[in-house]
Amino acid sequence: AFLESFTSLYSLDSVTPKMHQMVHFPEQVLRFGPLRNTWCMRFEGKNKQLKGYTTNCFKSIALSVSIQHQLSICYLLATRPGTSSSFLYAGDEVIGGSMCMLDE
């Protein structure tokens, strides 16, 4: 209904992919919960941090950057009290699971 109304007021060329995506939001909310669970902005915000990592290994840049990122998150969690709660949204809980060492 929204796209039909929009295209009757404006040309079909004015419809963008994001406008089409809005049509699917109600179904996505029912299937996946709040839309923040499918939001990419947090991942896009990591780009600046990841670009700041230096690497001398050009055989596997992705591996080098991912290891540096994992180490920085481990350091952050180990050295700042109360930091682990900031990785969760309000009301989210971590239950169950088990720990494993990185070299296992």
Backbone atoms as SQL, in Angstrom:
CREATE TABLE atoms (id INTEGER PRIMARY KEY, chain TEXT, resi INTEGER, resn TEXT, atom TEXT, x REAL, y REAL, z REAL);
INSERT INTO atoms VALUES
  (1, 'A', 1, 'ALA', 'N', 0.828, -1.188, 0.000),
  (2, 'A', 1, 'ALA', 'CA', 0.000, 0.000, 0.000),
  (3, 'A', 1, 'ALA', 'C', 0.871, 1.249, 0.000),
  (4, 'A', 2, 'PHE', 'N', 1.955, 1.243, 0.792),
  (5, 'A', 2, 'PHE', 'CA', 2.828, 2.414, 0.849),
  (6, 'A', 2, 'PHE', 'C', 3.479, 2.678, -0.503),
  (7, 'A', 3, 'LEU', 'N', 4.046, 1.623, -1.119),
  (8, 'A', 3, 'LEU', 'CA', 4.727, 1.821, -2.394),
  (9, 'A', 3, 'LEU', 'C', 3.756, 2.228, -3.495),
  (10, 'A', 4, 'GLU', 'N', 2.551, 1.688, -3.455),
  (11, 'A', 4, 'GLU', 'CA', 1.544, 2.078, -4.451),
  (12, 'A', 4, 'GLU', 'C', 1.189, 3.543, -4.306),
  (13, 'A', 5, 'SER', 'N', 0.981, 3.999, -3.072),
  (14, 'A', 5, 'SER', 'CA', 0.666, 5.415, -2.837),
  (15, 'A', 5, 'SER', 'C', 1.834, 6.296, -3.243),
  (16, 'A', 6, 'PHE', 'N', 3.041, 5.869, -2.922),
  (17, 'A', 6, 'PHE', 'CA', 4.220, 6.665, -3.239),
  (18, 'A', 6, 'PHE', 'C', 4.406, 6.784, -4.746),
  (19, 'A', 7, 'THR', 'N', 4.267, 5.653, -5.465),
  (20, 'A', 7, 'THR', 'CA', 4.469, 5.687, -6.915),
  (21, 'A', 7, 'THR', 'C', 3.347, 6.434, -7.625),
  (22, 'A', 8, 'SER', 'N', 2.167, 6.537, -7.002),
  (23, 'A', 8, 'SER', 'CA', 1.108, 7.332, -7.635),
  (24, 'A', 8, 'SER', 'C', 1.407, 8.827, -7.495),
  (25, 'A', 9, 'LEU', 'N', 2.121, 9.211, -6.432),
  (26, 'A', 9, 'LEU', 'CA', 2.481, 10.622, -6.244),
  (27, 'A', 9, 'LEU', 'C', 3.776, 10.990, -6.963),
  (28, 'A', 10, 'TYR', 'N', 4.710, 10.055, -6.997),
  (29, 'A', 10, 'TYR', 'CA', 6.010, 10.288, -7.612),
  (30, 'A', 10, 'TYR', 'C', 6.237, 9.222, -8.667),
  (31, 'A', 11, 'SER', 'N', 7.331, 9.300, -9.374),
  (32, 'A', 11, 'SER', 'CA', 7.596, 8.294, -10.405),
  (33, 'A', 11, 'SER', 'C', 8.144, 7.020, -9.771),
  (34, 'A', 12, 'LEU', 'N', 8.061, 5.946, -10.508),
  (35, 'A', 12, 'LEU', 'CA', 8.585, 4.660, -10.042),
  (36, 'A', 12, 'LEU', 'C', 10.091, 4.735, -9.856),
  (37, 'A', 13, 'ASP', 'N', 10.744, 5.617, -10.601),
  (38, 'A', 13, 'ASP', 'CA', 12.196, 5.787, -10.478),
  (39, 'A', 13, 'ASP', 'C', 12.600, 6.351, -9.115),
  (40, 'A', 14, 'SER', 'N', 11.659, 6.951, -8.392),
  (41, 'A', 14, 'SER', 'CA', 11.965, 7.543, -7.087),
  (42, 'A', 14, 'SER', 'C', 12.020, 6.502, -5.972),
  (43, 'A', 15, 'VAL', 'N', 11.550, 5.298, -6.229),
  (44, 'A', 15, 'VAL', 'CA', 11.559, 4.239, -5.221),
  (45, 'A', 15, 'VAL', 'C', 12.987, 3.726, -5.063),
  (46, 'A', 16, 'THR', 'N', 13.454, 3.684, -3.822),
  (47, 'A', 16, 'THR', 'CA', 14.813, 3.211, -3.540),
  (48, 'A', 16, 'THR', 'C', 14.751, 1.817, -2.922),
  (49, 'A', 17, 'PRO', 'N', 15.867, 1.091, -2.930),
  (50, 'A', 17, 'PRO', 'CA', 15.873, -0.226, -2.288),
  (51, 'A', 17, 'PRO', 'C', 15.479, -0.164, -0.803),
  (52, 'A', 18, 'LYS', 'N', 15.873, 0.905, -0.107),
  (53, 'A', 18, 'LYS', 'CA', 15.508, 1.009, 1.305),
  (54, 'A', 18, 'LYS', 'C', 14.000, 1.156, 1.471),
  (55, 'A', 19, 'MET', 'N', 13.355, 1.831, 0.537),
  (56, 'A', 19, 'MET', 'CA', 11.902, 1.965, 0.611),
  (57, 'A', 19, 'MET', 'C', 11.243, 0.609, 0.410),
  (58, 'A', 20, 'HIS', 'N', 11.782, -0.175, -0.473),
  (59, 'A', 20, 'HIS', 'CA', 11.256, -1.525, -0.672),
  (60, 'A', 20, 'HIS', 'C', 11.461, -2.360, 0.602),
  (61, 'A', 21, 'GLN', 'N', 12.616, -2.186, 1.244),
  (62, 'A', 21, 'GLN', 'CA', 12.902, -2.937, 2.473),
  (63, 'A', 21, 'GLN', 'C', 11.868, -2.645, 3.548),
  (64, 'A', 22, 'MET', 'N', 11.364, -1.416, 3.606),
  (65, 'A', 22, 'MET', 'CA', 10.372, -1.039, 4.616),
  (66, 'A', 22, 'MET', 'C', 9.109, -1.900, 4.515),
  (67, 'A', 23, 'VAL', 'N', 8.806, -2.368, 3.327),
  (68, 'A', 23, 'VAL', 'CA', 7.627, -3.214, 3.132),
  (69, 'A', 23, 'VAL', 'C', 7.768, -4.511, 3.941),
  (70, 'A', 24, 'HIS', 'N', 8.998, -4.967, 4.111),
  (71, 'A', 24, 'HIS', 'CA', 9.245, -6.238, 4.788),
  (72, 'A', 24, 'HIS', 'C', 9.429, -6.103, 6.297),
  (73, 'A', 25, 'PHE', 'N', 9.490, -4.895, 6.834),
  (74, 'A', 25, 'PHE', 'CA', 9.727, -4.704, 8.271),
  (75, 'A', 25, 'PHE', 'C', 8.702, -5.402, 9.162),
  (76, 'A', 26, 'PRO', 'N', 7.409, -5.313, 8.903),
  (77, 'A', 26, 'PRO', 'CA', 6.457, -5.994, 9.796),
  (78, 'A', 26, 'PRO', 'C', 6.707, -7.508, 9.891),
  (79, 'A', 27, 'GLU', 'N', 6.965, -8.139, 8.767),
  (80, 'A', 27, 'GLU', 'CA', 7.247, -9.582, 8.771),
  (81, 'A', 27, 'GLU', 'C', 8.551, -9.876, 9.512),
  (82, 'A', 28, 'GLN', 'N', 9.571, -9.027, 9.314),
  (83, 'A', 28, 'GLN', 'CA', 10.852, -9.244, 9.989),
  (84, 'A', 28, 'GLN', 'C', 10.725, -9.084, 11.496),
  (85, 'A', 29, 'VAL', 'N', 9.915, -8.139, 11.948),
  (86, 'A', 29, 'VAL', 'CA', 9.707, -7.958, 13.381),
  (87, 'A', 29, 'VAL', 'C', 9.061, -9.209, 13.965),
  (88, 'A', 30, 'LEU', 'N', 8.102, -9.780, 13.265),
  (89, 'A', 30, 'LEU', 'CA', 7.446, -10.995, 13.753),
  (90, 'A', 30, 'LEU', 'C', 8.398, -12.192, 13.765),
  (91, 'A', 31, 'ARG', 'N', 9.255, -12.283, 12.754),
  (92, 'A', 31, 'ARG', 'CA', 10.157, -13.431, 12.648),
  (93, 'A', 31, 'ARG', 'C', 11.389, -13.324, 13.541),
  (94, 'A', 32, 'PHE', 'N', 11.981, -12.107, 13.640),
  (95, 'A', 32, 'PHE', 'CA', 13.280, -11.959, 14.299),
  (96, 'A', 32, 'PHE', 'C', 13.258, -11.088, 15.549),
  (97, 'A', 33, 'GLY', 'N', 12.113, -10.530, 15.890),
  (98, 'A', 33, 'GLY', 'CA', 12.064, -9.649, 17.057),
  (99, 'A', 33, 'GLY', 'C', 12.418, -8.224, 16.679),
  (100, 'A', 34, 'PRO', 'N', 12.831, -7.425, 17.661),
  (101, 'A', 34, 'PRO', 'CA', 13.133, -6.019, 17.385),
  (102, 'A', 34, 'PRO', 'C', 14.140, -5.859, 16.242),
  (103, 'A', 35, 'LEU', 'N', 13.957, -4.818, 15.454),
  (104, 'A', 35, 'LEU', 'CA', 14.809, -4.628, 14.284),
  (105, 'A', 35, 'LEU', 'C', 16.262, -4.364, 14.658),
  (106, 'A', 36, 'ARG', 'N', 16.520, -3.982, 15.904),
  (107, 'A', 36, 'ARG', 'CA', 17.913, -3.779, 16.318),
  (108, 'A', 36, 'ARG', 'C', 18.701, -5.078, 16.233),
  (109, 'A', 37, 'ASN', 'N', 17.994, -6.217, 16.235),
  (110, 'A', 37, 'ASN', 'CA', 18.672, -7.505, 16.100),
  (111, 'A', 37, 'ASN', 'C', 19.197, -7.737, 14.686),
  (112, 'A', 38, 'THR', 'N', 18.717, -6.975, 13.716),
  (113, 'A', 38, 'THR', 'CA', 19.174, -7.130, 12.332),
  (114, 'A', 38, 'THR', 'C', 19.878, -5.879, 11.829),
  (115, 'A', 39, 'TRP', 'N', 20.215, -4.969, 12.721),
  (116, 'A', 39, 'TRP', 'CA', 20.813, -3.687, 12.370),
  (117, 'A', 39, 'TRP', 'C', 22.285, -3.857, 12.045),
  (118, 'A', 40, 'CYS', 'N', 22.762, -3.246, 10.994),
  (119, 'A', 40, 'CYS', 'CA', 24.164, -3.371, 10.585),
  (120, 'A', 40, 'CYS', 'C', 25.041, -2.229, 11.081),
  (121, 'A', 41, 'MET', 'N', 24.458, -1.193, 11.660),
  (122, 'A', 41, 'MET', 'CA', 25.231, -0.015, 12.019),
  (123, 'A', 41, 'MET', 'C', 26.372, -0.339, 12.978),
  (124, 'A', 42, 'ARG', 'N', 26.169, -1.217, 13.946),
  (125, 'A', 42, 'ARG', 'CA', 27.235, -1.560, 14.877),
  (126, 'A', 42, 'ARG', 'C', 28.418, -2.171, 14.137),
  (127, 'A', 43, 'PHE', 'N', 28.139, -3.003, 13.145),
  (128, 'A', 43, 'PHE', 'CA', 29.210, -3.632, 12.386),
  (129, 'A', 43, 'PHE', 'C', 29.922, -2.605, 11.519),
  (130, 'A', 44, 'GLU', 'N', 29.171, -1.687, 10.940),
  (131, 'A', 44, 'GLU', 'CA', 29.770, -0.646, 10.123),
  (132, 'A', 44, 'GLU', 'C', 30.615, 0.292, 10.979),
  (133, 'A', 45, 'GLY', 'N', 30.215, 0.476, 12.239),
  (134, 'A', 45, 'GLY', 'CA', 30.979, 1.321, 13.145),
  (135, 'A', 45, 'GLY', 'C', 32.331, 0.723, 13.497),
  (136, 'A', 46, 'LYS', 'N', 32.469, -0.577, 13.333),
  (137, 'A', 46, 'LYS', 'CA', 33.748, -1.251, 13.620),
  (138, 'A', 46, 'LYS', 'C', 34.793, -0.984, 12.543),
  (139, 'A', 47, 'ASN', 'N', 34.366, -0.543, 11.364),
  (140, 'A', 47, 'ASN', 'CA', 35.307, -0.358, 10.263),
  (141, 'A', 47, 'ASN', 'C', 36.461, 0.560, 10.629),
  (142, 'A', 48, 'LYS', 'N', 36.173, 1.664, 11.317),
  (143, 'A', 48, 'LYS', 'CA', 37.230, 2.609, 11.691),
  (144, 'A', 48, 'LYS', 'C', 38.256, 1.931, 12.597),
  (145, 'A', 49, 'GLN', 'N', 37.758, 1.165, 13.567),
  (146, 'A', 49, 'GLN', 'CA', 38.663, 0.464, 14.474),
  (147, 'A', 49, 'GLN', 'C', 39.492, -0.574, 13.719),
  (148, 'A', 50, 'LEU', 'N', 38.864, -1.345, 12.859),
  (149, 'A', 50, 'LEU', 'CA', 39.579, -2.393, 12.134),
  (150, 'A', 50, 'LEU', 'C', 40.607, -1.815, 11.172),
  (151, 'A', 51, 'LYS', 'N', 40.292, -0.679, 10.558),
  (152, 'A', 51, 'LYS', 'CA', 41.242, -0.047, 9.647),
  (153, 'A', 51, 'LYS', 'C', 42.459, 0.491, 10.390),
  (154, 'A', 52, 'GLY', 'N', 42.307, 0.740, 11.686),
  (155, 'A', 52, 'GLY', 'CA', 43.409, 1.257, 12.483),
  (156, 'A', 52, 'GLY', 'C', 44.427, 0.198, 12.883),
  (157, 'A', 53, 'TYR', 'N', 44.102, -1.067, 12.733),
  (158, 'A', 53, 'TYR', 'CA', 45.046, -2.134, 13.077),
  (159, 'A', 53, 'TYR', 'C', 46.145, -2.192, 12.027),
  (160, 'A', 54, 'THR', 'N', 47.355, -2.409, 12.482),
  (161, 'A', 54, 'THR', 'CA', 48.477, -2.552, 11.549),
  (162, 'A', 54, 'THR', 'C', 48.826, -4.019, 11.437),
  (163, 'A', 55, 'THR', 'N', 49.289, -4.402, 10.291),
  (164, 'A', 55, 'THR', 'CA', 49.660, -5.796, 10.078),
  (165, 'A', 55, 'THR', 'C', 50.902, -5.872, 9.200),
  (166, 'A', 56, 'ASN', 'N', 51.743, -6.832, 9.494),
  (167, 'A', 56, 'ASN', 'CA', 52.927, -7.094, 8.677),
  (168, 'A', 56, 'ASN', 'C', 52.755, -8.362, 7.861),
  (169, 'A', 57, 'CYS', 'N', 51.640, -9.043, 8.074),
  (170, 'A', 57, 'CYS', 'CA', 51.370, -10.292, 7.375),
  (171, 'A', 57, 'CYS', 'C', 50.363, -10.008, 6.257),
  (172, 'A', 58, 'PHE', 'N', 50.821, -10.122, 5.021),
  (173, 'A', 58, 'PHE', 'CA', 49.934, -9.840, 3.894),
  (174, 'A', 58, 'PHE', 'C', 49.412, -11.113, 3.234),
  (175, 'A', 59, 'LYS', 'N', 49.751, -12.272, 3.812),
  (176, 'A', 59, 'LYS', 'CA', 49.211, -13.532, 3.286),
  (177, 'A', 59, 'LYS', 'C', 47.747, -13.680, 3.674),
  (178, 'A', 60, 'SER', 'N', 47.420, -13.290, 4.919),
  (179, 'A', 60, 'SER', 'CA', 46.038, -13.390, 5.383),
  (180, 'A', 60, 'SER', 'C', 45.721, -12.162, 6.238),
  (181, 'A', 61, 'ILE', 'N', 45.407, -11.084, 5.580),
  (182, 'A', 61, 'ILE', 'CA', 45.111, -9.837, 6.280),
  (183, 'A', 61, 'ILE', 'C', 43.870, -10.005, 7.150),
  (184, 'A', 62, 'ALA', 'N', 42.865, -10.708, 6.645),
  (185, 'A', 62, 'ALA', 'CA', 41.632, -10.906, 7.415),
  (186, 'A', 62, 'ALA', 'C', 41.913, -11.648, 8.716),
  (187, 'A', 63, 'LEU', 'N', 42.764, -12.662, 8.666),
  (188, 'A', 63, 'LEU', 'CA', 43.109, -13.413, 9.867),
  (189, 'A', 63, 'LEU', 'C', 43.869, -12.526, 10.857),
  (190, 'A', 64, 'SER', 'N', 44.829, -11.754, 10.357),
  (191, 'A', 64, 'SER', 'CA', 45.610, -10.878, 11.229),
  (192, 'A', 64, 'SER', 'C', 44.723, -9.852, 11.922),
  (193, 'A', 65, 'VAL', 'N', 43.824, -9.240, 11.168),
  (194, 'A', 65, 'VAL', 'CA', 42.933, -8.230, 11.741),
  (195, 'A', 65, 'VAL', 'C', 41.968, -8.864, 12.733),
  (196, 'A', 66, 'SER', 'N', 41.444, -10.036, 12.419),
  (197, 'A', 66, 'SER', 'CA', 40.495, -10.680, 13.341),
  (198, 'A', 66, 'SER', 'C', 41.178, -11.097, 14.644),
  (199, 'A', 67, 'ILE', 'N', 42.422, -11.554, 14.576),
  (200, 'A', 67, 'ILE', 'CA', 43.154, -11.912, 15.797),
  (201, 'A', 67, 'ILE', 'C', 43.400, -10.666, 16.635),
  (202, 'A', 68, 'GLN', 'N', 43.823, -9.572, 16.004),
  (203, 'A', 68, 'GLN', 'CA', 44.052, -8.325, 16.746),
  (204, 'A', 68, 'GLN', 'C', 42.760, -7.838, 17.393),
  (205, 'A', 69, 'HIS', 'N', 41.658, -7.974, 16.687),
  (206, 'A', 69, 'HIS', 'CA', 40.373, -7.534, 17.236),
  (207, 'A', 69, 'HIS', 'C', 39.967, -8.400, 18.430),
  (208, 'A', 70, 'GLN', 'N', 40.113, -9.707, 18.312),
  (209, 'A', 70, 'GLN', 'CA', 39.784, -10.602, 19.415),
  (210, 'A', 70, 'GLN', 'C', 40.642, -10.298, 20.636),
  (211, 'A', 71, 'LEU', 'N', 41.913, -10.042, 20.425),
  (212, 'A', 71, 'LEU', 'CA', 42.795, -9.721, 21.542),
  (213, 'A', 71, 'LEU', 'C', 42.406, -8.402, 22.196),
  (214, 'A', 72, 'SER', 'N', 42.004, -7.414, 21.393),
  (215, 'A', 72, 'SER', 'CA', 41.611, -6.125, 21.976),
  (216, 'A', 72, 'SER', 'C', 40.325, -6.259, 22.783),
  (217, 'A', 73, 'ILE', 'N', 39.383, -7.069, 22.335),
  (218, 'A', 73, 'ILE', 'CA', 38.149, -7.297, 23.092),
  (219, 'A', 73, 'ILE', 'C', 38.452, -8.063, 24.382),
  (220, 'A', 74, 'CYS', 'N', 39.332, -9.058, 24.314),
  (221, 'A', 74, 'CYS', 'CA', 39.717, -9.801, 25.520),
  (222, 'A', 74, 'CYS', 'C', 40.373, -8.866, 26.526),
  (223, 'A', 75, 'TYR', 'N', 41.253, -7.997, 26.049),
  (224, 'A', 75, 'TYR', 'CA', 41.915, -7.044, 26.944),
  (225, 'A', 75, 'TYR', 'C', 40.889, -6.114, 27.579),
  (226, 'A', 76, 'LEU', 'N', 39.963, -5.636, 26.774),
  (227, 'A', 76, 'LEU', 'CA', 38.922, -4.741, 27.273),
  (228, 'A', 76, 'LEU', 'C', 38.089, -5.420, 28.357),
  (229, 'A', 77, 'LEU', 'N', 37.681, -6.648, 28.114),
  (230, 'A', 77, 'LEU', 'CA', 36.863, -7.373, 29.088),
  (231, 'A', 77, 'LEU', 'C', 37.644, -7.711, 30.361),
  (232, 'A', 78, 'ALA', 'N', 38.939, -7.943, 30.221),
  (233, 'A', 78, 'ALA', 'CA', 39.738, -8.347, 31.371),
  (234, 'A', 78, 'ALA', 'C', 40.175, -7.174, 32.245),
  (235, 'A', 79, 'THR', 'N', 40.281, -5.993, 31.668),
  (236, 'A', 79, 'THR', 'CA', 40.868, -4.883, 32.419),
  (237, 'A', 79, 'THR', 'C', 39.875, -3.843, 32.909),
  (238, 'A', 80, 'ARG', 'N', 38.706, -3.782, 32.351),
  (239, 'A', 80, 'ARG', 'CA', 37.740, -2.768, 32.772),
  (240, 'A', 80, 'ARG', 'C', 36.592, -3.417, 33.520),
  (241, 'A', 81, 'PRO', 'N', 36.415, -3.066, 34.775),
  (242, 'A', 81, 'PRO', 'CA', 35.317, -3.671, 35.547),
  (243, 'A', 81, 'PRO', 'C', 33.957, -3.245, 35.003),
  (244, 'A', 82, 'GLY', 'N', 33.046, -4.192, 34.930),
  (245, 'A', 82, 'GLY', 'CA', 31.685, -3.903, 34.466),
  (246, 'A', 82, 'GLY', 'C', 31.555, -3.722, 32.976),
  (247, 'A', 83, 'THR', 'N', 32.614, -4.001, 32.209),
  (248, 'A', 83, 'THR', 'CA', 32.585, -3.781, 30.770),
  (249, 'A', 83, 'THR', 'C', 31.709, -4.798, 30.058),
  (250, 'A', 84, 'SER', 'N', 31.673, -6.027, 30.543),
  (251, 'A', 84, 'SER', 'CA', 30.946, -7.077, 29.827),
  (252, 'A', 84, 'SER', 'C', 29.470, -6.736, 29.671),
  (253, 'A', 85, 'SER', 'N', 28.905, -5.983, 30.616),
  (254, 'A', 85, 'SER', 'CA', 27.495, -5.657, 30.506),
  (255, 'A', 85, 'SER', 'C', 27.225, -4.664, 29.380),
  (256, 'A', 86, 'SER', 'N', 28.235, -3.894, 28.966),
  (257, 'A', 86, 'SER', 'CA', 28.005, -2.914, 27.912),
  (258, 'A', 86, 'SER', 'C', 27.931, -3.558, 26.528),
  (259, 'A', 87, 'PHE', 'N', 28.256, -4.835, 26.419),
  (260, 'A', 87, 'PHE', 'CA', 28.153, -5.517, 25.140),
  (261, 'A', 87, 'PHE', 'C', 26.737, -6.035, 24.885),
  (262, 'A', 88, 'LEU', 'N', 25.872, -5.917, 25.891),
  (263, 'A', 88, 'LEU', 'CA', 24.501, -6.396, 25.777),
  (264, 'A', 88, 'LEU', 'C', 23.539, -5.228, 25.749),
  (265, 'A', 89, 'TYR', 'N', 22.377, -5.440, 25.146),
  (266, 'A', 89, 'TYR', 'CA', 21.302, -4.462, 25.213),
  (267, 'A', 89, 'TYR', 'C', 20.590, -4.618, 26.553),
  (268, 'A', 90, 'ALA', 'N', 19.961, -3.554, 27.001),
  (269, 'A', 90, 'ALA', 'CA', 19.219, -3.627, 28.262),
  (270, 'A', 90, 'ALA', 'C', 18.159, -4.717, 28.159),
  (271, 'A', 91, 'GLY', 'N', 18.090, -5.579, 29.145),
  (272, 'A', 91, 'GLY', 'CA', 17.101, -6.652, 29.155),
  (273, 'A', 91, 'GLY', 'C', 17.596, -7.956, 28.562),
  (274, 'A', 92, 'ASP', 'N', 18.709, -7.928, 27.802),
  (275, 'A', 92, 'ASP', 'CA', 19.260, -9.163, 27.250),
  (276, 'A', 92, 'ASP', 'C', 20.025, -9.899, 28.338),
  (277, 'A', 93, 'GLU', 'N', 20.042, -11.217, 28.259),
  (278, 'A', 93, 'GLU', 'CA', 20.745, -12.027, 29.245),
  (279, 'A', 93, 'GLU', 'C', 21.632, -13.037, 28.543),
  (280, 'A', 94, 'VAL', 'N', 22.708, -13.396, 29.199),
  (281, 'A', 94, 'VAL', 'CA', 23.565, -14.473, 28.717),
  (282, 'A', 94, 'VAL', 'C', 23.359, -15.650, 29.649),
  (283, 'A', 95, 'ILE', 'N', 22.920, -16.775, 29.096),
  (284, 'A', 95, 'ILE', 'CA', 22.674, -17.958, 29.929),
  (285, 'A', 95, 'ILE', 'C', 23.334, -19.165, 29.275),
  (286, 'A', 96, 'GLY', 'N', 23.678, -20.125, 30.095),
  (287, 'A', 96, 'GLY', 'CA', 24.240, -21.367, 29.584),
  (288, 'A', 96, 'GLY', 'C', 25.589, -21.148, 28.926),
  (289, 'A', 97, 'GLY', 'N', 25.946, -22.034, 28.033),
  (290, 'A', 97, 'GLY', 'CA', 27.199, -21.926, 27.313),
  (291, 'A', 97, 'GLY', 'C', 28.358, -22.503, 28.102),
  (292, 'A', 98, 'SER', 'N', 29.514, -22.498, 27.496),
  (293, 'A', 98, 'SER', 'CA', 30.711, -22.990, 28.160),
  (294, 'A', 98, 'SER', 'C', 31.904, -22.179, 27.672),
  (295, 'A', 99, 'MET', 'N', 32.999, -22.230, 28.413),
  (296, 'A', 99, 'MET', 'CA', 34.220, -21.524, 28.035),
  (297, 'A', 99, 'MET', 'C', 35.157, -22.459, 27.321),
  (298, 'A', 100, 'CYS', 'N', 35.900, -21.917, 26.382),
  (299, 'A', 100, 'CYS', 'CA', 36.942, -22.706, 25.731),
  (300, 'A', 100, 'CYS', 'C', 38.137, -21.801, 25.496),
  (301, 'A', 101, 'MET', 'N', 39.296, -22.368, 25.499),
  (302, 'A', 101, 'MET', 'CA', 40.523, -21.617, 25.245),
  (303, 'A', 101, 'MET', 'C', 40.689, -21.448, 23.744),
  (304, 'A', 102, 'LEU', 'N', 41.349, -20.380, 23.322),
  (305, 'A', 102, 'LEU', 'CA', 41.510, -20.105, 21.903),
  (306, 'A', 102, 'LEU', 'C', 42.359, -21.159, 21.185),
  (307, 'A', 103, 'ASP', 'N', 43.253, -21.811, 21.895),
  (308, 'A', 103, 'ASP', 'CA', 44.132, -22.772, 21.262),
  (309, 'A', 103, 'ASP', 'C', 43.570, -24.189, 21.225),
  (310, 'A', 104, 'GLU', 'N', 42.314, -24.374, 21.620),
  (311, 'A', 104, 'GLU', 'CA', 41.719, -25.716, 21.614),
  (312, 'A', 104, 'GLU', 'C', 41.234, -26.097, 20.238);
